[in-house]
């Protein structure tokens, strides 16, 4: 059941990245949902197997996903300061 929910969350997040390309914040939130879906799949697998090593790996995975989120928010703040908005087309145009 957890794996099916993980696949649903991941596919919805991929659909959001593909369909909502306008705002950088929506893209970042969709990537975070993808990471959390992968974490949910890892935890559900480790519970079904009953391995303590997999749970420890999940904690490390969650730690790195928090670091990834903080870097993404830093990039978002820099984008808003430099271009004045969170439009992804402005930062992807590569016009300095």
C-alpha positions as CSV (number, residue, x, y, z in Angstrom):
1,X,0.0,0.0,0.0
2,X,2.8,2.4,0.8
3,X,4.6,1.7,-2.4
4,X,1.4,2.5,-4.4
5,X,0.9,5.8,-2.5
6,X,4.6,6.6,-3.2
7,X,4.2,6.0,-6.9
8,X,1.0,8.2,-6.9
9,X,2.8,11.1,-5.1
10,X,5.8,10.8,-7.4
11,X,3.7,10.8,-10.6
12,X,1.7,13.8,-9.4
13,X,4.9,15.7,-8.7
14,X,6.3,14.9,-12.1
15,X,3.1,16.0,-13.7
16,X,3.3,19.3,-11.7
17,X,6.9,19.9,-12.9
18,X,5.9,19.3,-16.5
19,X,2.7,21.3,-16.5
20,X,3.6,24.2,-14.2
21,X,6.8,25.7,-15.6
22,X,5.9,29.3,-14.9
23,X,6.8,29.7,-11.3
24,X,10.1,28.6,-9.7
25,X,8.4,28.0,-6.3
26,X,6.0,25.5,-7.7
27,X,8.9,23.6,-9.4
28,X,10.8,23.5,-6.1
29,X,7.7,22.3,-4.2
30,X,7.1,19.6,-6.7
31,X,10.7,18.4,-6.4
32,X,10.3,18.3,-2.7
33,X,7.1,16.1,-3.1
34,X,9.2,13.8,-5.3
35,X,11.9,13.5,-2.6
36,X,9.3,12.9,0.1
37,X,7.7,10.2,-2.1
38,X,11.0,8.5,-2.4
39,X,11.5,8.7,1.3
40,X,8.1,7.2,1.9
41,X,8.9,4.4,-0.4
42,X,12.2,3.7,1.3
43,X,10.6,3.7,4.8
44,X,7.7,1.4,3.7
45,X,10.2,-1.0,2.1
46,X,12.4,-1.0,5.3
47,X,9.3,-1.6,7.5
48,X,8.2,-4.5,5.3
49,X,11.7,-6.1,5.3
50,X,12.3,-5.2,9.0
51,X,15.9,-4.0,8.5
52,X,17.4,-1.4,10.9
53,X,20.0,-0.5,8.3
54,X,17.4,0.7,5.8
55,X,15.8,2.9,8.5
56,X,19.2,4.5,9.2
57,X,19.6,5.0,5.5
58,X,16.2,6.7,5.4
59,X,17.3,9.1,8.1
60,X,20.4,10.1,6.1
61,X,18.2,10.5,3.0
62,X,15.9,12.8,4.9
63,X,18.9,14.8,6.2
64,X,20.2,15.3,2.6
65,X,16.7,16.2,1.4
66,X,16.5,19.0,4.0
67,X,19.8,20.3,2.8
68,X,18.5,20.2,-0.7
69,X,15.4,22.2,0.3
70,X,17.5,24.9,2.0
71,X,19.7,25.3,-1.1
72,X,16.6,25.5,-3.2
73,X,15.1,28.3,-1.0
74,X,18.4,30.1,-1.2
75,X,18.3,30.0,-4.9
76,X,14.7,31.2,-4.9
77,X,15.6,34.2,-2.7
78,X,18.6,35.0,-5.0
79,X,16.3,34.8,-8.0
80,X,13.7,37.1,-6.5
81,X,16.3,39.6,-5.5
82,X,18.1,39.6,-8.9
83,X,15.1,39.4,-11.3
84,X,12.3,40.7,-9.1
85,X,10.1,37.7,-9.3
86,X,10.0,33.9,-9.2
87,X,9.3,33.4,-12.9
88,X,11.3,30.4,-14.1
89,X,11.5,31.9,-17.7
90,X,13.4,34.9,-16.4
91,X,16.1,32.9,-14.7
92,X,16.4,30.4,-17.6
93,X,16.9,33.0,-20.3
94,X,20.6,33.3,-19.4
95,X,20.7,37.1,-20.2
96,X,23.0,38.7,-17.7
